[in-house]
Amino acid sequence: MDSSAAAADRYTYSPRLRWQPEVEEYFAAAYGRDRFARISEALAHPSCYSCIRVNTLKSSTDAVMQKLINLVDQNGICGGINCLEIGQQKGGDKTHEGISLVHKCPYPGLDNVIFVQGSGPHVLDYESQPEQSVKEVIVSRKCAESVLRGAQVYVPGVLACSAHVEKGDKVAVSVAVEKPADDSGWTVGITRGTVLQGVQSDVHYEERKGLYIGQGITAMSRSGIFRVLHGVAVEMTERVYRLPSFNDVLEGEIFLQNLPSVVAANVLDPQQGERILDMCAAPGGKTTAIAILMRDKGEIVALDRSHNKVMDILKLAAEMDLNCIKAYKLDALKSVRKINEAGNVGITDNCTGATVTLGEDSDNCTGSSTKVNAEFTKAGEDSSTTSVVQTGRYHPNFYTSSVFTSVHYICSIRL
Ligand SMILES: C[S@@+](CC[C@H](N)C(=O)[O-])C[C@H]1O[C@@H](n2cnc3c(N)ncnc32)[C@H](O)[C@@H]1O
C-alpha cells in the first residue's frame, strides 16, 4: 500500500459498535441479523442534526429561529467551521456540502423543538504536511461525542498525545473506544498522559485506525495539557461531522437536548401545580422541560448524587428563570426501599440517604402512594465536610404516575 492509500485507510472515521455476545444474540434474534447490523452501524455514528428545545416561558419558537438566523448573519455560530446556514436555503449555489438548515420539528406536540441540520461524514486530509509525521491526540469517547456536536477538545477529555507537541501544532484527533477487559467489564486501556509514538510499534497504533474524528490546533503544549485542570486543549478546525456549537448562544432561551428526552417529559404530561420527583436529574434537561410544561407552577424535586452536578441543575434553572425546581444531593439508589412485612417506613442511617416505602393504598387513579422519609444534604453544602453539613428532614407523600420512564435516566414521580 502506498503512503496516501495507507493514510486514507488509517485516518478515517468508520467505528464499529461492539456488543456483549449475549446482548448481540438477543437483539439479533429480536430484529433479525441484517436489521440489527444496520441499527448497530447507525448507532456508531452521530446524528446529523442538533435538536434544540425552546424555553417557551422566555421566548417563542419563531422568535428563537429568527434570532438564530440573525446570529448567523452577523457572526456565524460555528466557531470558524463553515457549516451553518440557517433558515431558507438561499439560492442554488448554497447546496454544497457544509450547508445546514433549521427546521421546526414536524412531529405533533413538539412545536417547541427546532432541528438544525448538520453534515457528514466528511473525508478530511490529515497529511497536508507530508514532510512531517502527523501529531496526534486521543480523546475519551465522551469528549469525542461532544466534539462531533460542535464542541472543542477540553483538557479533561485528552487521554494521550504525541511527544513534543507545542501550542499551535496541528494534530489529528482520534477517539479511544472501550473494549472488553479481563474482568469481563469494559476499558479504554489507555493511561491518561500516554505518549503516542505515531509508528506501527506503538501499542495504540492499530486500535485508533478508523477512529479519527477531526483535526485541530493545540491551544497548549503537551505538558500543559496534562498539567492544568481546565481549558481548551485543541481548537478543532475540521470534523468528520459538522454541527454548530450552541455554547453561550441564547442562554436560558434554548437547551440542546436529544429528541427522546424532550418526548419523555411530554409523555409524563406534568400539570401546573403538581409535584414531580426527578431522581437522576443533572444537568437538568428533563427537569427544566417538565418545569416549562408546568409553566413553572408547582414543584420539581431534582436529585443527583453529585454535588457539582446539583449545582449545574441550579445554574440551568436560574438561567432559564425557573423557580419551581428544588435540587438536592441524594443517591437515588439509597432512596427506595421495599415495604417491610409490617408495612412500616424504614429510616436510613446514612445522612444523605432517603428511605421510600411503596405502599399498597392509593387515593389516586394513576398509581400507588409512596411515602418518603429522607434526610438529605441541601445543594451548596458538602456532605463530606461535617462543619458545613446541614441535613433537613424531608417527608412528603409521593404519588407515582403511570409514567415511570427510564429513558436517559429519567426517573420522575408525580408527588
Ligand atoms: C444521563 S444523566 C441524566 C440526564 C438528565 N435526566 C437530563 O435529562 O438532563 C445521569 C445523571 O444521573 C446521576 N446519577 C447516576 N446515578 C445516580 C444515583 N444513584 N443517584 C442519583 N443520581 C445519580 C449522574 O450523576 C448523572 O448526573
The ligand as an SDF file (V2000), in Angstrom:
LIG
                    3D

 27 29  0  0  0  0  0  0  0  0999 V2000
  -27.5960   10.8670   31.8760 C   0  0  0  0  0  0  0  0  0  0  0  0
  -27.5440   11.9020   33.2500 S   0  0  0  0  0  0  0  0  0  0  0  0
  -29.2390   12.3010   33.4830 C   0  0  0  0  0  0  0  0  0  0  0  0
  -29.7500   13.2610   32.4860 C   0  0  0  0  0  0  0  0  0  0  0  0
  -30.9380   14.0290   32.9980 C   0  0  0  0  0  0  0  0  0  0  0  0
  -32.0580   13.1790   33.3750 N   0  0  0  0  0  0  0  0  0  0  0  0
  -31.3930   15.0180   31.9590 C   0  0  0  0  0  0  0  0  0  0  0  0
  -32.4410   14.8240   31.3440 O   0  0  0  0  0  0  0  0  0  0  0  0
  -30.6800   16.0240   31.7600 O   0  0  0  0  0  0  0  0  0  0  0  0
  -27.3310   10.8080   34.5860 C   0  0  0  0  0  0  0  0  0  0  0  0
  -27.2330   11.5250   35.9140 C   0  0  0  0  0  0  0  0  0  0  0  0
  -27.6350   10.6190   36.9020 O   0  0  0  0  0  0  0  0  0  0  0  0
  -26.8340   10.8460   38.0460 C   0  0  0  0  0  0  0  0  0  0  0  0
  -26.8850    9.6080   38.8150 N   0  0  0  0  0  0  0  0  0  0  0  0
  -26.4100    8.3890   38.4480 C   0  0  0  0  0  0  0  0  0  0  0  0
  -26.6560    7.5030   39.4200 N   0  0  0  0  0  0  0  0  0  0  0  0
  -27.3260    8.1750   40.4000 C   0  0  0  0  0  0  0  0  0  0  0  0
  -27.8630    7.7960   41.6500 C   0  0  0  0  0  0  0  0  0  0  0  0
  -27.7390    6.5560   42.1120 N   0  0  0  0  0  0  0  0  0  0  0  0
  -28.4930    8.7400   42.4060 N   0  0  0  0  0  0  0  0  0  0  0  0
  -28.6130    9.9960   41.9550 C   0  0  0  0  0  0  0  0  0  0  0  0
  -28.1000   10.4180   40.7800 N   0  0  0  0  0  0  0  0  0  0  0  0
  -27.4790    9.5190   40.0060 C   0  0  0  0  0  0  0  0  0  0  0  0
  -25.4740   11.1740   37.4920 C   0  0  0  0  0  0  0  0  0  0  0  0
  -24.7160   11.9160   38.4380 O   0  0  0  0  0  0  0  0  0  0  0  0
  -25.8310   11.9930   36.2510 C   0  0  0  0  0  0  0  0  0  0  0  0
  -25.8280   13.3590   36.5530 O   0  0  0  0  0  0  0  0  0  0  0  0
  1  2  1  0
  2  3  1  0
  2 10  1  0
  3  4  1  0
  4  5  1  0
  5  6  1  0
  5  7  1  0
  7  8  2  0
  7  9  1  0
 10 11  1  0
 11 12  1  0
 11 26  1  0
 12 13  1  0
 13 14  1  0
 13 24  1  0
 14 15  1  0
 14 23  1  0
 15 16  2  0
 16 17  1  0
 17 18  1  0
 17 23  2  0
 18 19  1  0
 18 20  2  0
 20 21  1  0
 21 22  2  0
 22 23  1  0
 24 25  1  0
 24 26  1  0
 26 27  1  0
M  CHG  2   2   1   9  -1
M  END
$$$$
